[in-house]
């Protein structure tokens, strides 16, 4: 995934998002980006970060706040008890398995919460 592809996915799933690139670094087969996405009229705030090395996603963190709901998806190896380790999500103080850790699945989850 590249920054451009991430922005295309965001625009595909979310209506009229305001996307701000907080950080973008590319060097020798590596890419890191951090984005902030807002849709104020429906109460959406997203923070998306990905680190790619040799076209492989190495680390990610996806935060969402939709209205009064918050979730954080990541692959930090700090919850070995989760069956999908290291992939997991934090929801209302609980740590849960994360079966599909893709940005696309994350954006579908955001869309689902917006449409409630």
Phi, psi and omega in degrees: 000143174243169177305316181299316179296321178298316179296320177300318178296316179301314180292331178292317186269333187242141183272123176054051179283148170262116184249127177236126177277116180274326181200141177209121180228134177228130176195135172040060177076013180237147174214134176231136172216152176226129183234150169240130182236131179229141169228084190301322185292346174241010175070042182251133171224127177234145169232126186233128175222140178218144174236121181247141176223124181050047178063023176237132178288118183263318182213146178210158173209125180234118179249139175223140169229116178236114186056246181252014181256136178232142174215155175222125177251136176198174179237026174294136186277056182247008177225071183295345180286346182279133185298339179259019181314134006271358182286130180198170175225149178255122181224119177049045177082358178256152172254127184234156175299154178232102186285325180234095184276023184279155175298323179298316178297321177299314181293327175295322177296317178300312180301317178301317180291324178295320185281356180298000000 
